[in-house]
Amino acid sequence: MARKSKSNLSELFIEENKDQIYENALAEIQSFELPLGTTLRSVYDDQPNAHQKFMEKLDACIRNHDREIEKMCNFHHQGFVDAITELLKVRADAEKLKVQVTDTNRRLQDAGKEVIAQTEEIIRCRVQQRNITTVVEKLQLCLPVLEMYSKLKEQMSVKRYYSALKTMEQLENLYLPRVSQYRFCQIMIENLPKLREEIKEISMSDLKDFLESIRKHSDRIGETAMKQAQQQKTFSTALQKQNNVNYGRNMHLGRNRILESKNEITLKRTFEDEDEHEEEVLTAQDLVDFSPVYRCLHIYSVLGDGEIFENYYRKQRRKQARLVLQPQSSMHETVEGYRRYFSQIVGFFVVEDHILHVTQGLVTRTYTDELWNMALSKIIAVLRTHSSYCSDPDLVLELKNLIVVFADTLQGYGFPVNRLFDLLFEIRDQYNETLLKKWSGLFRDIFEADNYSPIPIANEEEYRIVISKFPFQDPELDKQSFPKKLPMSQSVPQIYMQVKEFIYASLKFSESLHRSSTEIDDMLRKSTNLLLTRTLSSCLQNLIKKPHIGLTELVQIIINTTHLEQACKYLEDFISNVTNISQLTVHTARLYGLSTFKDARHAAEGEIYTKLNQKIDEFIQIADYDWTMSESDGRASGYLMDLINFLRSTFQVFTHLPGKVAQTACMSACQHLSMSLMQMLLDTELKQISMGAIQQFNLDVIQCELFASSEPVPGFQGDTLQLAFIDLRQLLDLFMVWDWSTYLADYGQATSKYLRVNPSTALTLLEKVHRGMKDSSKKNNIFAQFRKNDRDKQKLIETVVKQLRSLVNGMSQHT
């Protein structure tokens, strides 16, 4: 029963479920919202009798709807009838109304024809007005464009290219986009790039003209800049000197007055120039119109080609720099050549410095420094080469001044110039060399014009004039009355003044070199030392060696060098006063004039000795001895007396010489005379000598001894001067006394009477006398006894000769 009940319940559940499915399907069919295929498919889903059951459900549903429709129609039927009745009543009124409306419409149409015409006219006017308003609006949009384009053309015509580019930029960015649909706008847009290119070409052409112009006028620009720098420096120096009360107090009096007057004149002129040009002062940059550069730079910057312009400008300026740095071949001949060269370079870099400071990025400090370093190397090489050709010290000094102004000018513009001042030190050495050459000629001229006689002084005024030129002090001479003579000749004060002028000339080059007073003092002393030790010394040495300089001139040269040597300390004081550096400074150099004049004096002394000996040789050469004479003349030879008189007068001139010099000259002359006489006796060409000739020769030697004993030069002690003839005296005594036994017996002993007689000398002369005696005996046949005496004497001579030969041979073997 349970199972049966469960089965019934399940069937009942299934039936209810199917009924629910059919209800849903009907609801979906009535909704018309979902596709019917799915709904119908669910109804006929493999169930038996599904179609029949579904149709039954559908018929039941239709019947329900029909009943509802019928109820509704019944409910609204009376109202429908009432409405139809009402419509029938108003049909007649509707017809009347239709007629009336038709009539009214006709009358309105007739009355509205004129209104329609007026309305159409109004519409047409309104369209025209709207068109005019539209045109005005469009013209208002186009007019600014046209005005700007007209403005652009006007700017182009008046060459306001930068403004024209700004106008183009406004046209492109602001005005043309508003009217881009018009054809004229397209024409403008096509023309704008052409106008830009035209502006670039015109501005580049102006830049090229500018570059060409500054290349041609760079020398004028540089000259103005250098002149202004020099004026500024002169003005500053003048003010400094005016403020420095103690400036130049220790300078030489005459020189100081000249310098002070020059400073006052310079300062006065400077102030006058300042007052005169105070209202209008044109700088070097004012001479140049830089507007083409600015304009071209702005134009290329606006066009976005600033880098192209910068590269082009720098490239062209580098080319111009190479042209400016190329000197003319004849530049070294005149100072104007150097001035033009420096002016061009200064003008070039003044322009570059101005461009550097007034433009942004066209040139940079790195670029200008690189350009300057390149130029500086070229300048230094050019100056080294061309300055080496300068032989005129004035031209070298002018070159130095130009280099200083050139360096100061560029230094004022921020360019480093230390290498230029280093170059000036090289040129300073060359300047000193040219000065030395010039002063060498001056010294030669002074020496050539000198009369080598003491300076005659007639009165006090002449004495003061000489003293003002040369620091001479002699208390003994001051006590003498006028007229009197100064010991030195005219060349001494002239040489002294020229040395001072040389110092001034050297000082001129040392000025403005930015060096300390100590360095300038050292440079002056070194250059003065060169003048004394090389130039003046060489001139003195050449003067002393000249053939026309005689003993009197040599004596005066020795006196002159002595006074010049004493004046060296005054030259040192003079340099100290010029440089304001005390000589007590540790590093202060000393003048080498002492050694210079000592060397010259020694050379003059040696030349005196040489010329004395040469003069003695000249007298000896005119000696005419008769070596075969039988007896002497009883008096000294004429040539020898003339020689002694010459020596006596010459030694009288030596009174102003230092004692040792005169004594040495006298001793040298006597020794040379003694040696010459000895060589005359021992001459190999002289084969025989008679005793008469020996006696004559003895008389001449006696005169020489008398001359030596007369003390021709004071200061000799005892018989010192006579000892010069001791060799001759002992040799002649030996032959005059014929004391051969004593000579041979005492030979080699310190107490020998004939200690100074050399055996070989005695042998040579004895052989000549022996030959002379032989020749004389052959000619003399008067008395036989004489021949016997001669034979005895000849035998004695032969014996002595043998003994002397043995002595000579013994000496040679011992040696």
Stockholm file with secondary structure:
# STOCKHOLM 1.0

chainA/1-815         MARKSKSNLSELFIEENKDQIYENALAEIQSFELPLGTTLRSVYDDQPNAHQKFMEKLDACIRNHDREIEKMCNFHHQGFVDAITELLKVRADAEKLKVQVTDTNRRLQDAGKEVIAQTEEIIRCRVQQRNITTVVEKLQLCLPVLEMYSKLKEQMSVKRYYSALKTMEQLENLYLPRVSQYRFCQIMIENLPKLREEIKEISMSDLKDFLESIRKHSDRIGETAMKQAQQQKTFSTALQKQNNVNYGRNMHLGRNRILESKNEITLKRTFEDEDEHEEEVLTAQDLVDFSPVYRCLHIYSVLGDGEIFENYYRKQRRKQARLVLQPQSSMHETVEGYRRYFSQIVGFFVVEDHILHVTQGLVTRTYTDELWNMALSKIIAVLRTHSSYCSDPDLVLELKNLIVVFADTLQGYGFPVNRLFDLLFEIRDQYNETLLKKWSGLFRDIFEADNYSPIPIANEEEYRIVISKFPFQDPELDKQSFPKKLPMSQSVPQIYMQVKEFIYASLKFSESLHRSSTEIDDMLRKSTNLLLTRTLSSCLQNLIKKPHIGLTELVQIIINTTHLEQACKYLEDFISNVTNISQLTVHTARLYGLSTFKDARHAAEGEIYTKLNQKIDEFIQIADYDWTMSESDGRASGYLMDLINFLRSTFQVFTHLPGKVAQTACMSACQHLSMSLMQMLLDTELKQISMGAIQQFNLDVIQCELFASSEPVPGFQGDTLQLAFIDLRQLLDLFMVWDWSTYLADYGQATSKYLRVNPSTALTLLEKVHRGMKDSSKKNNIFAQFRKNDRDKQKLIETVVKQLRSLVNGMSQHT
#=GR chainA/1-815 SS CHHHHHHHHHHHHHHHHHHHHHHHHHHHHHHTCSCHHHHHHHHTSSCTTHHHHHHHHHHHHHHHHHHHHHHHHHHHHHHHHHHHHHHHHTHHHHHHHHHHHHHHHHHHHHHHHHHHHHHHHHHHHHHHHHHHHHHHHHHHHHHHHHHHHHHHHHHHHTTCHHHHHHHHHHIIIIIGGGGTTSHHHHHHHHHHHHHHHHHHHHHHHHHHHHHHHHHHHHHHHHHHHHHHHHHHHHHHHHHHHHHCTTTTTTSCHHHHHHHHHHHHHHHHHHHHHHHHTSSCCCCGGGGSCCHHHHHHHHHHHHTTCHHHHHHHHHHHHHHHHHHHHCCCTTGGGCHHHHHHHHHHHHHHHHHHHHHHHHSSSSSCHHHHHHHHHHHHHHHHHHHHHHHTTCCCHHHHHHHHHHHHHHHHHHHHTTCCCHHHHHHHHHHHHHHHHHHHHHHHHHHHHHHHHCCCSCEEECSHHHHHHHHHHSCCCCHHHHHSCSSEEESSCTHHHHHHHHHHHHHHHHHHHHTTSCCCHHHHHHHHHHHHHHIIIIIIHHHHHHHHHCTTCCHHHHHHHHHHHHHHHHTHHHHHHHHHHHHTCCTTSTTCCCCCHHHHHHHHHHHHHHHHHHHHHHHHHHHHHTCCCCTTCSSCCSSCCHHHHHHHHHHHHHHHHGGGSCHHHHHHHHHHHHHHHHHHHHHHHHCTTCCCCCHHHHHHHHHHHHHHHHHHHTCSSTTCCTTTTGGGGHHHHHHHHHHHHTCHHHHHHHTTCTTCTTTTCCHHHHHHHHHHHHHHHHHHHHHCCSCHHHHHHHHHHHHHHHHHHHHHHHHHHHHHHHC
#=GC SS_cons         CHHHHHHHHHHHHHHHHHHHHHHHHHHHHHHTCSCHHHHHHHHTSSCTTHHHHHHHHHHHHHHHHHHHHHHHHHHHHHHHHHHHHHHHHTHHHHHHHHHHHHHHHHHHHHHHHHHHHHHHHHHHHHHHHHHHHHHHHHHHHHHHHHHHHHHHHHHHHTTCHHHHHHHHHHIIIIIGGGGTTSHHHHHHHHHHHHHHHHHHHHHHHHHHHHHHHHHHHHHHHHHHHHHHHHHHHHHHHHHHHHHCTTTTTTSCHHHHHHHHHHHHHHHHHHHHHHHHTSSCCCCGGGGSCCHHHHHHHHHHHHTTCHHHHHHHHHHHHHHHHHHHHCCCTTGGGCHHHHHHHHHHHHHHHHHHHHHHHHSSSSSCHHHHHHHHHHHHHHHHHHHHHHHTTCCCHHHHHHHHHHHHHHHHHHHHTTCCCHHHHHHHHHHHHHHHHHHHHHHHHHHHHHHHHCCCSCEEECSHHHHHHHHHHSCCCCHHHHHSCSSEEESSCTHHHHHHHHHHHHHHHHHHHHTTSCCCHHHHHHHHHHHHHHIIIIIIHHHHHHHHHCTTCCHHHHHHHHHHHHHHHHTHHHHHHHHHHHHTCCTTSTTCCCCCHHHHHHHHHHHHHHHHHHHHHHHHHHHHHTCCCCTTCSSCCSSCCHHHHHHHHHHHHHHHHGGGSCHHHHHHHHHHHHHHHHHHHHHHHHCTTCCCCCHHHHHHHHHHHHHHHHHHHTCSSTTCCTTTTGGGGHHHHHHHHHHHHTCHHHHHHHTTCTTCTTTTCCHHHHHHHHHHHHHHHHHHHHHCCSCHHHHHHHHHHHHHHHHHHHHHHHHHHHHHHHC
//
